Amino acid sequence: MSDTAVEYVQQTTDGTWRIVDSRVSLDSVVYAYWDGMSPEAITEEFPSLRVEYVYGAIAFYLRHRSEIDDYLSQQSHQWDQLQQSSETQHGPLLDRIRACKKPRPGTDVSS
């Protein structure tokens, strides 16, 4: 049996964190963990992940909590800025799309 350390999380060239061998972000796993989901439940949400990798990602987060919390805060701030910029730039179009998604009176949305 090999005692080689396994990496469960990697930082991409653009600075984001991903679970190794997947497209799932560390953000997604951490937020699910914060919501109280077990690693097994997280793998149900992200079927491309193995339970071992979810446990490894959570362990990585706990070991590097300060650094990852700062990263998540920056990501949240960037998302807010992008959302605000999109709303400003494309507001009328987004309003029309939202209006089209609203159920029309007298239609049955349960089917």
Secondary structure, DSSP 8 states (H G I E B T S, - for coil): --------EEE-TTS-EEETTSS-BHHHHHHHHHTT--HHHHHHHSTTS-HHHHHHHHHHHHHTHHHHHHHHHHHHHHHHHHHHHHHHHHHHHHHHHHHHHS--TT-----
